[in-house]
Structures are given as structure tokens and as C-alpha cells.
Amino acid sequence: MIDLAVSGSGTLNTIWLLALVVGGSFLTTGALRKYALARSLIDVPNARSSHSVPTPRGGGVAIVLSFLIALPVLMWADDIAWQIVVALLGAGSWIAVIGFLDDHGHIAARWRLLAHFAGAFWALFWIGGMAPINMFGYSVNLGGFGYVIGALYLVWMLNLYNFMDGIDGLASVEAICACLGACLVYWIAGHDSLAAAPLLLTMAVVGFLAWNFPPAKIFMGDAGSGFLGIVLAVLSLYAAWTDQAFLWAWLILLGVFVVDATFTLARRLLRGDKVYEAHRSHGYQYASRKFRSHRVVTLAIAAINLLWLVPVAILVVMQYLDGLTGLLLAYVPLVLLALKFHAGELEKVENAC
């Protein structure tokens, strides 16, 4: 169990490991930036972009490498169960490779989707599928059908994370806020041993964020965003086997991304858009253009996470709120914000065409 409040060699080893992960992620991101510049792996602004300066991409590989290399160390130290390590190593590395190849060229959407489901089923196999879901005091056991629901959930989460990685620092800050929020609710519920993986992921993202915070010197790329999406989703399903309330807590903590991406996709589907095509009609993209600042929007979303979503997640875990009730309470203001910032609407320039 990771316990930074207790003295001893185990604690010192944990601190050193976390420091090494931050440093390794930072240095690797710098090396990847040089690689991207040398190989001309540059995101050049176009009509669908939310940035105005050509910027190297693919820096998210630093998150992948620093996290996955450190995971077995935690397992050997008995800080994390081997099943979740195998699940994350297999699914995370597979999704990262698919994203890396797509960053360097192009993989047809149908083949990407097939690969995503393969990674999802790998993770579900090792964590035992989906735990029973508790709603209003009733526990619903999904059985074998839970693998189908779980796979859809994992694939949607990794794709929505890709969709939401559109302005400087946003995907990184969201991951940090969600992971630290999860660590807090684990501690409050008396299951802080579950905090090892999200705390490790936080450190890997912090090293990358030093390069990605607005104005970004390098972008995450599909390898990093897809990896973060599936890892966060797997962690949420795995935690639910310890306490069913933890799944609701994770869904609340990731609410900004879930609501914006889902709301935008629903509107585009109803309009008949090709949903696999690039666009910039997410709420956060409209907000960044309205305020003419990526930093303002990224910091505002961090504030929403810390001041609104984390407290609601805590209330759910402390059983002051039922999970579904807490989710609805958390999401209502987010839906109103999605409406306010026109999530999923056509841009005026598109209407004029």
C-alpha cells in the first residue's frame, strides 16, 4: 500500500519512484520534441484546428513509457495487484501503438475501432469484467453482458479523450485532476491502496504537462490521448470491484470530458455529420475561441473539477448521495455549460457556406 504519511524505507522508495517518473516523463518529452521536429511530425494549423502556430506532436508517448515502465516496479513492491498491471500493460501499450502509427500516417477508422475493442476486451479479461452496479440501493449484476457494456465503455472513453485533446494542456490537466480526485476518495473510503496507479499516472502526466501547458511546445497526439482514455477507464472499472461507488465517483470526476464529448457527438449524429471527421465544435473549443485563450479554458475546467466534481464524488463515496443521483447532480451544470458554449453546433462560418 502506498502511504506517504508513514516514515520508512518503503515511503522513501515510493517518493523516489514518483520523482523519477516525473523526471523521466519530462526528459522523454523533450527528446520526443526533438524527434518530431527532425521528422517533421508537426501539426500545421488549418480550418479545423484550435491552434495558430505549427507545433510538434507525439509527446504523449512520454506518458506511456514512464507509466508503463514504472508499473511493474509497483507490482514487485506489492503496491498494486498483478491483474491490473497485466491489464494496463497490455491494453495501454496496444492502444498507444495504434495511436503512434496513426500519428505517423493514417489507419482507417474501422481498423482503429477494431483495435480499440481488442484492447478493451484484453483489459476486461484480466480485471474480471464489470463489477455489479449499485443504483438506489439495488445491486445489478450484469454477468457476461457486462463484458459488452464494459468494452463499449472503454472504447468510448478512449475515443472521447482523443476528441477532447484539442487545446493546450486540457487533456493533461483533466487526467491530473481526475487521478488526484480518485486518490482522495480512495483515502476517504479507507482504500488508499488503490491510489498507487492513479498517483503514478499523475506523475507521468505532470512531466509531460511542463511542455504542454499553454502555450504548448508539443502536443500529446493520439498515442497519448487514447492511452490516457483507456487507462482511466480501466482504473474506474477495476476500482468498482472494491466498492461499487468508485465507478460513479470516476464518472463524476471525468464529467467535463464525458458531457462535452457525448453532447457534441449526439448533436452531430442527429445532424447527420460524419462523426469520424475532424471538427472543432466541442464546447471547450467554442469557449477557447470566445475567450481567445487556451489557458483560461484549461484553468477554468481545472477549477470545475476541483471545486465542483471532486466534492460531489466525495459525497457519493461517503454515501450521502446515491451514485446515480450524484452523477445527475454533477452533470446538470455541465450540460448547461455545453448548451451555453454551443457544443455540437455548426460554426457560423460553416452555416454561411
Phi, psi and omega in degrees: 000134176280124180217094184285354182270353183252133181282162179135169183295328179298318179295316179299319178297320178296315179299317179297319179298313180297320178296319179295323179295316177299310181297318179296319178296317180298310183293321180294321177299318177299318178294321179294327177296317177297319179298314181297320178294320181291326182264006180059037174273079188239136170274108179269128183302140174219190184296340182263001186271156174255005178239161184241356183240130175305129187223137176300152179232168177100007182291343180296343177301331178297322176296314181302308185294313183295323180288311185290327178292323182280338183304310180299331178297317177296323179295315180296333178272006181061030177268349183207143183289146183294330181298315181289329176296314179297318179299313183288320179298313182291304183292317183296313181293322180296312179295322178295319179296315178300316179294321179298315178296321179292325176297326184271348180202238176202132174246130181305144185304321183293324179286324175299315182296319178298317178296323179297317180293325177298316177296321180296314181292328175301310181298316182297323179300317186280335179263359176087023179078208181263136174289160174305146181257130180261123177226121178053039176087356180253134180261123182253115179268116184277345179059221180296331179296338179297333177293323179292310179298317180298319179295316178299319179297312181296317181293320178294318181296319181289327179284321179294328177294324175296316180299322187275356177272072186235350175226161188302127171080348190294309182297325179293312181296321178298317180296317180297313181297316181294317181293315179293324175297319178295318178301320180295315181291327175298316180296317180297322182278356179082021179236046185292351175296337178286350186284349186303307184293310179297327177292320177296317179296322177303314182295321178297322181286324180301317179299321178288321184299333177302333178263339189257348181294142184304133356280129186292138174266345176203146178265161182289314183081167183296328180301318181281316184291316178296321177300311179300317181300313183285325179295314179298319180293318178297318178299323180292319179291322180295318181296330182295339176289338176274317180207122183300335180293338183293328177295316177299320180298315179297318180297325177290314182298328179265016188302321181302313181290317182299313184291311182299312182294316182291317179298316181295314180298317181300315180296320181291323177296316180296330180276349180085018178290156171280103191291342180275355179275148180295147178202176176221051183250014173291156180301318181294331178287318174299319180296319181295328177284324179296315182268356179052042183200123171287323184297316181300315182291316180299316180291325178295320179291324174300319179295319178300317179299309188284324186265342182239304187289318179299312178301321179293319178299321178297317179298324179292313182294328178278001176068023170280339177228141170294151184303311181294321177298315179298321179298314179296317178301316181291324188276334183305309178297329179291322176295319177298320177294321177299320177293316181300321183259021168061033181305126178087352179284154174291143175288154181301324181295328178286324179295330184282345183282000000 
